[in-house]
Structure formats: structure tokens, C-alpha cells
Amino acid sequence: MKFEELVALIGDEPVFTSGLLHASAGSAAGLRVQLGRWVEAGKVVQLRRGVYTLAPPFRRVEPHPFLVANRLRPASYVSLQSALAYHGMIPEGVPTVTSVTAGRPATFETPIGTFLFRHVTRAMFRDFRPLAVATGQTAFVATPEKALLDLVHLTPRGDRSDFLAELRLQNLDELDGTELEDLARRLAAPKLQRAARRIVREIAEAA
């Protein structure tokens, strides 16, 4: 496969896998060698084994960090501080994209950013949805309520009032207090239920 053929095949796809190329590239061994050459030449950026994006001079679409996170670990969704910032619930943006997965935790340091994956049980792996994060790009992102409960769950003493105050939650009118308490109750975790009650009180006080 020539590089021009790769660019034509990728088209507007911001992130691609080696599996996408197998049908057009002959042997898997030959494809790995060719991809390695393009990476060394600065034409292709390797994000992890088998996951790539075209280098900036050649890519047609800039990959959104949330889409990259989903592709790095398909069985995951963006949550925690990243989702809270995206939903406007905390004032700061965060440089590391944080996701949760029912698989093993991992951190990927890539040329286009750092991506952190925290482990949760399968019972906690829920309440995320596909969102259009950029034109033509969709990623799985936690709801604001679930992102907040994920953060509480994964933070030691995350249900304490001082931790919740440090988050400096904003736009509380966008947070569904009933859904927050219902979700905490469905997850059957006393820690989450305590945090949900405290946040609902804060919502009522801010109204």
C-alpha cells in the first residue's frame, strides 16, 4: 500500500486501527512494517499498538480527545473531571482525559495527550451515552450525575463535605438531583447515597 492510498482510505476518519487496513494491505506482517515506516517518517502517529492517526499535515479531521479515549480503550467511557468539565459542572478544564472501564486500569502517554483509565466494577459501568463532541465525531461520555458519582466512588472519602466543596460545582441547575439520588440508590452504595444527599442539599440552597 502506498501512503497516498492510505490517506484516501482513511478519508475523514480521525483515528484508525490497523484492522481497518487489513483488507487492502496484504499480509499483516507487511502492514506492520509499512506502518512502522510511516510512523518513523512522521506521516502517521501511533497512539497505542494498532491505533493510529494521520500526522497533522495529512489528516483531514482533528481527532477530539474524547474520541481518542474511546478508541484507545473501546470498552470505556469518558467520566470524572473530564466529563464534569465538558458538562460545565466544574470551572477548570483538565489536561488529562479521564475515563472509566470495567477492564484493567491504564495510562496512555501519546503524542496528542495523556489518557487515564480508572477501573470500576461492571455494576458501576453504566449511565453513559453517545454525544456529538465534534462535527462527525461521537464519543461515549458519562451523564453529569454519573460522572460526579464516579468521582466520588473513586476518591477516598469522596463523600465528605470538604471534598465536595473543593470541586466548586457550578451550574447546579443543570444537575438533576432526583436522578442523582435515584442513581446512587440503584448502585446500592452508601457512600454514593451520602454524597448525593449532600449535593442535593447544595442544589436546593443554590436555587
N, C-alpha and C positions, 0 to 999 in steps of 0.2 A: 504494500500500500504506500502510495506517495502522500506527502504531507498535504498537498492540495486536495487529495481525495478525502483525507481525514477531516479537513476543515469543512468540506462540502457535506460530508456525512453527519458531522456534529450539528451544523446549522446553528439554530438559536438555542441549543441545549447548553445551559451554563455549566453543568457538571456532567461528566460522563464516566462510565465504567468500561473496563476492558472487555466485559461481556458483550457490550453493545457492538464491539468491533469484530467479534469472532467470525460472524457470518461473512464478512467482507475481507478478512485479512489472512486467510490461510491457517497455518499452524499456530497453536497457542504459544509455542516457544519462539517462533519467529516474531509474533506480535509483541511479546515481552521485550525482545531485543530492540525492535523498532521503537517502541515507546520509550525505552531507556535512552536511546539515541536522541529522540526529540526532547526529552527532559534535559539531557546534558547540553543540548543546543539552545535551550531557553525558549523552545517553541511550545512546550507542554509543561504544566505544573502538576506534580504528583502530590495529592493531598493525603493519601494513605495507599497501601497496597491495593491496586485495582481501581482506584478512584482518582480521577484527573479533571483538570480544567485546562482549556487553552490559555496560553500566556496572553497578557493584555494586548499586545499588538495584533493578535489574531482572533481573539474572542469577539463575538458579536454582542453578547449579553453579559453584563457584570453579574456574577453569582451573588445572590443575597446570602448573608451569613446563616440565616435560619435554614435555607435550603441546603447549604453545605453541611450543616449539622445533621440534618435528616439523612443525607446521602452517606455521610461518614459512618453513621450507625443507624441503619434503616429502622430497627425496632426501638425507636426513641421519639420523644417529642420535646420541644423547647419549653423550659419552665423556669422556676426560681426567679432570680433577679432579672434575667434576660426577658422573660415573658412579662414580669411586672413592669419593667421599664417600657416595653413595647406597648402595653395597655395603658401607660400613663399613670400607673399606680405609685411609682416611686420617682423622685426627682432626677436621679442620676442615670445616665446611660452606663452600660457596663462593657468593658473591652473584651472580656471572655464570654463566649456564648455558652450558657449553661443549659443542659438538657438532663432528662432522667430516662432511665432504661431499666427494664426488668432483667437485663443481662449484666455482664460484668462492668464495673466502673472503668473508665478510661479517660485519658487526656491525650489529645492530638495537637501537637505543635505543628502548624502548617505555614507555608509562605503567605497565606492570606488571613491568618489569625489563629487564636487558641480556642479549642473546643473541649469543654469539660462535660463528662457524662457521669451522673451520680446514680447509684443503684437504688431501686425501690422494689418492694415485693409486687407480685402480679396483682394482688388486691388493690394496690395503690396506682397501678398503671391504667389510668382511666381519665375521663373528663378532659380530653384534648380534642382539637378539631382542626380541619384543614383551613388555613387562612391564606388569602392572596397577599403575600408580603411584598411583591413587586410585580410589575407587568409580566404576565406569563409565568410567574413563579408562585407555587403553593407549598406551604410547609405546615407540618403538624405543630401546633402551639397550644399550651395549656390555657384553659379559661382563666380569667383573673382570680377567681375563687380557688381553683385548683393549684395555680402557681403559688399562691400565698400559703395554702396548706402544705404543699410540697416543701416549701422553705421552712415552715415551722417543724415539719416532720424530720427533716434532715439536719436541723440545727439543734445542738444540745441546749436544753432549756429554752427552746424556741417559742414556748407558750407564755413566757414571762412578760410582764408588762414593760419592763425596761428594754427587752429585745424588740418588742413590737413598736415601742416609741422610737427606737433607733432607726427603724425603717423609714420613718417620716412619710407614712402613707398619705397620699393625696388623691383628689378626685374621688372621694369616698362615695359620692352619689352614683358613681359608675359601678360600684361593687354591690352585688345582690346579697344582702345579709341573710335572707331566707335561704337562698341556695347555698351560701357558705355554711350555715348551721346544718342544713339537711345533708350536705356532702360529708361534713365531719361526722355526723351521726351514722351515715351509711358506711363510712370507713371504720366505725366502731373503735375509734382511738380516743381515749380520754384526753390525751394531750391536745389533740386537734379540736376536740369539743371545748376545752377550756379556752384555747386561743380564739376560736370562732365567737364564743360568747363575749370575750373582751373586745374583739374588733366590732361586733355588732353594737356594743355599747358606745364605742367611739363613733360609729356611723350615726347613731341616734343623737349624740352630743353635738356632732357637726352639722346636723340638719337645721 
